[in-house]
Every structure is written in structure tokens, then in C-alpha cells.
Amino acid sequence: MPKPKDPTEPIRLRASRYPDVDKGTACTQTSFKASSRGFLYIGMQGGRYKAMFKLKDSLPEARKWAAKEPDRYQVGSTHWVTARFTADEPMPKKLWQNWLDESHALASSSGSGSKKKPVSKKKSVRKGPSKKKAASKKKPARKKAVRKTVSRKTTARKKKAARRKA
């Protein structure tokens, strides 16, 4: 009996053809990144295939799919959509193509909102006196007296020495 064809192969092939894409591995999934941001995670999980896409404009459509087939599609709170499928029931081609295109566009554009702004390396220069109120001076906390522990033998010796002097 021939082995079923891997339904993720066309998705991986299309993802690798985008410009400036880095392919790697995240956990057990293959990851595809553009501009150092992931746009596709794909691989096997629990006997089925799994693909994760970052979406924005297609979220309403993804939510409809998730409501209709909750065991196959899930929409996360951070706009990542997970699709689970098998070789016998692959993800619809038009659907994964649209989601993949959108996910890549979000990752490669700077206007997606997920990219952190670079931190400025300028040193802050103080101009004039600070307008902040001076912190009230607190009295330093008293140190607790350290109680010395004396062994019974030491105490007994001291008592003997005191008796001899008396």
C-alpha cells in the first residue's frame, strides 16, 4: 500500500519561495520567518498535520471555520490561527494560499504592529534642576541586637572562676 502524500509539502514549498525567508525549526515544527518574524509553523502533531498562520484581515473568516470545525481550526488570542488536517482531509488549497500570503505579508511589513521599535542609544542629558520632589529622608532602620549564644560549658566555667575569686 503506497504511503499517503504529505499535504504540507506544497505549503512549505510556497513559503520557501517568498523573498528573504529563513527556514528553521521550532520545537518539532518547521518554522518560516521573514524579517526575523515567524509567519508559518508547520509539521506533524498527534498523528495529524498542523499549520499555524498569523492573520489580521482574514480573522473573521478563520473564526467562521473554527466555529464550523472546532477540532480542525482554532483562533488564538494573539491572532495565530491553527489548522489541523490529515493526508485524507487536507486543508483547502485556496484557504491555505490566502492565509499564507497574508501571514507572510504581515511578517515582512513594518506596519504589522508586532515588531518592536528599536531602542534609542542616546544618553539622557539633564538640563537644569530636576522638577521632581526631593524624597523624604527616612531614618535608618535600627539594627537588631544580636544575641550571643553561649554554650553550657562556657557558662559553667565562668561560674567556677567567679567562685574562686570570691
N, C-alpha and C positions, 0 to 999 in steps of 0.2 A: 504494500500500500504506500503510495507516494506521500511524502511529508507535505502538509499544507504550506502554501506560500506565506511568507512573513508580510503581513499587511502594513507594517511600519516602514518597510523599505522605500516605497515611493515618497513617504512623508520625509524621511531622513534625507533622501536624495535631493528633494526640492529645498529643504532647509540648508543643505550644504552649498547650494548654488547661489545663495544670496551673497552680495559683496561683503567683504571683511567679516566673515563668520568664523568664530573659533568653536571647534568641536572638542568636547571633553567628557568627563564622567562625573556625575554627582550621585553618590551612593551607588545604587545599581542601575541607574538610568543614564542614558546618553544625553548630554546637555549641548545645546546650541546657543551661542551668545553673539550679540552684536553690540559694539561699543561697550564692552565689558558687562553687558546686562543680558540675562537669560531671556530667551523668547520661546524655547521649546525644551521640554524634558520628556524623553520617550524611552520605553523599554517594557520588559516583562514584569508583572507583579501578580502574584497569586494565581498563576495559571492563565491569566489574561494579559493583553497588552494595555498599556496605559500611556496617554499623551497629555501633557499639560501645556496650555497656551495662556498667555497674558492678553486679556481683552479689555476693550473700553467701549467702542461703538456697538459691538456685537453682543454685549452682555444681556440685553433683553431677549435676544434670540436664544442665547445659551441658557437663560433661566427657563424659557419655554421647553427646551429639550430636557432640562433637569426635572421639570415638573412632570413631563410626559414619561420619561425613562430615568427615574432617580437612581437605579442600580448601575446605569451606564454613564450618566453625566452629573457632575457636581460643580457648583459655582462657589468659590471661596470668598471670604470677606475682603481679600486683597486683590480681587479681580482675576485670580488664576482659575481657569476652568479645566477640570479634569475629565477626560473621556476614557472610558474603558471599553474594550472591544476584543473580539476573537478573530481568527482567520476565517471562520464560517460566517460571522456577522461583523464585517469591518465597518469602520467609520465611513459615512458617506463622503465620497471624494470631493464634491463641491464644498461641503461643510468644512473639512479639514484644510482645503486650499484657502478658503476665505479666512479662517481663523489663523492659519499660519502666516498669511500675508499681513494681517492686522497685527499679530503678535510681533513679527519682525519689524514692522514699521514703528511700533511703539518703542521697541528696544533701541532702534537705531536713531530715533529722533530725540532731540534735546527737550522737546516740549511735552514729554510724557508725564512729567511731574515726579517720576520715581528717581531721577538722577539727583544726587546730592550736589549742592553748589560747592565749588572749591573754596577751601578755607583761605582767607587772606593772610599773607605772612607779614603784613605791615605791623610795625611796632606801634603801640599806642603811645602817643605823645601827650603829656599832661600840660595843659595851658592854663596857668593861673591856679589859684587855690581851689581846692575841691569844695563843691557845694554840699557835700554830704555832712550830716551832723556828726559831731565827734561822738564816738562810742563812750557811754558812761563807764567810768573806771570802777571796776569791781575789786573788792578786797580779795586778796588771795586766800584761797581756802586753807584753813588750819590743817596742819599735818596731824594725824592721829598719833598719839603716843604709842610707841612700840613697846609692848610688854615683853620683858625678857623672861624666858622660861629657864628655870634653874632646876637642875636635877636634884633628887633627894639626897644623894651622896654629898653634893656641894653644900646643901643646907645643913646637913649633919656635921660636916667638917667645921663650918663656921660657928655652929653652936658649941662644939668642943673647944675651939680656940677661944671663944668668949669666956667659957667657964675657967679655963686655965689662967687667963689674965685676971679674972676676978678673985 
